[in-house]
Amino acid sequence: MKNKHRVVGSLLLTLVLVLVSCSSYTPKPSDKIQEPAPVKLRLLTWADDRYQQLYDMFHERYPWITIEPVMVQANDSTIMAKIEELEKAGTPADLTWIAGDLLTYEQKGMLANLKPYMDNDESFQDKVLPDGYFDTMNFHGSRLAVPFVDVPMWIVVNKDLLAKHGVQMPPNTWSFDDFRYIAKQVTDPGAGEYGLTTSNEFVMRLLPLKAAADGHVPNLAYMNEAMTKSLLDMPAVLDDVRWLTEFVTKDGSMLSWYRSAQEGDLVKNFMNGKTAFEIGGDWLLPRLQREAKFNWDILPFPRGKLNQYSFHIYGPLALLSSSEHKEEAYEWISFQFELEAQKWKIDEGANASVIDPELTDYIDKAPIWQGRNIEAVKMTKDNGLVLPGATIPGFSDYNWVNMINEIVFNNYDVNHLIPETEAWNKKTQQLREQWQKAAPK
C-alpha cells in the first residue's frame, strides 16, 4: 500500500514538472522572496573588541543586521550625553549598556519597555531563568533593561607567589581569617611582594560581601532588606571597614596609594606577579589566560560567620526609545539568551544566565577553566548575591566606594561615613516619594 502511494506521488510530481516546463509563465520580480533590508544597529558600549566575535555570531544568524559598537565611558552621564548627541545628529543609537542607574534614563524617557517584546518572544517560553532574574530592572510594571551578562567574581590567586612562601592553595571553604593570614604570610617588602593588589576591587567587592556573609547587612552595597536605605553607618559595618584598612595600616599586606606610588605602582597591577590576591571577573580572566607569566587560579570569596557568597553584577542592556529599528534591536537582546551566546560568555569567564543542563555541563569543557578550580566556578551558580542599584532612586549619587577608598588607601577617618550615609538616605527617600507620586495609577 505504501509503494502505491509513492508511485502516485511520483506521477503527480512528474505531471507538475511537465506542465511547468511547457508553460510560458515567467515569475515576476515581485513574486520572489524579498530579502530584509540591511540594518545597522548602534550599540553604546565600553567593551573592547573582544565582543566582536559575539557580534559576528549574531550577524551570521541575522545576515541583514550588523552591530556597530559605539565606544563610551562606563558613566551614565557620559552615556546619556552620547544618546542625545546621536539623536540630534539624526543617527540615533538603538541599544546601550548602562553603568547602573536605570531610573535616570527612565526619567528622561530614553528607554523602551521591553516587557511587551519579551511577552511575545516565543524563544523565551521554554527558557528557565533564575528566580528574580529581572527584578532589579523592573520599575512600575515596565522592564527597563535585561541583564546582558551575569558577571561572577572570584579571588584570583598567584599560585607561584604562594608556593614561594611555602603556602598551599587554600580549600574552597577558606575563611576571611585564612585570607588575612595568608596575605601576611606572603608579604615581603624587600622583594616588593604583597598579599593584596592595591586595588579598589577589594573595597567594591570583598568588603560588602564580607558584611553580608557575616550577617551585618542583607544585601550588597550595604543596602537594607527593602533596598530603601544604606546601612553603611551601622557600627558593625564600620568595623568591617576598619578590618580592611588594617591590611594597609597594621599588616602591611596591601599598600596605600602613596606607598604604592613610591614603589612605581607595580602592586596596582596583578599581572606584574608581585601580589598574591586580586579580584577578577570576565574583564580580567581572558587576559590572564593569554598573558600571565605565572601560575594562576581562582578561589571563591571566603566564608563568613553565617554564609559564603559570591559577588555578581548583572550588566543592564537597554533598548532606546529613540531607536529607528526596535524590532531588529530586540533580536540582539533575545539572542543573548540563546545557547550559542551563553556558551560564548562562559568561554569569556561569565556565568550562564539560562538554567540548562547543557550549559552546566559546558563549564567542564570551557577552555578558560581547563586546569583551574572548576568547582569554585560551579559554586557561583548557587551562592550569588547580585549588586543592586539599577532601580534604586539616586543610586548613582551613592558615593560609598569613593568614600571607603579614601579611608582604606588614604587613611581618612572612618566616621566620615556616618553623615554621608545619613544624607544619601534622606535623598533616596525623597526621590522615592517624588517618583511614586508621579507613577502611573
ABEGO torsion letter per residue (X at the ends): XAAAAAAAAAAAAAAAAAAAAABABBBBAAABBBBBBBBBBBBBBABBAAAAAAAAAAAAABAABBBBBBBBBBBAAAAAAAAAAAAAAGBBBABBBBAGBAAAAAAAGABBBAAAAAAABAAAAABBBBBGAAAAABBGGBBABBBABBBBBBBBBBAAAAAAAGBBBBBAABBAAAAAAAAAAABBAAAGBBABBBBAAAAAAAAAAAAAAAGABABBGGBBAAGABBAAABAAAAAAAAAAAAAAAAAGABBBAAAAAAAGGAAABAAAGABABBBBBAAAAAAAAAABABBBBBBBBBBBAABBBBBBBBBBBBBBAABABAAAAAAAAAAAABAAAAAAAAAAGBBBABBBAAAAAAAAABAAABGBBAAAAAAAAAABBBBBGAABBGAAABAAAAAAAAAAAAGBBAAAAAAAAAAAAAAAAAAAAAAAAABBX
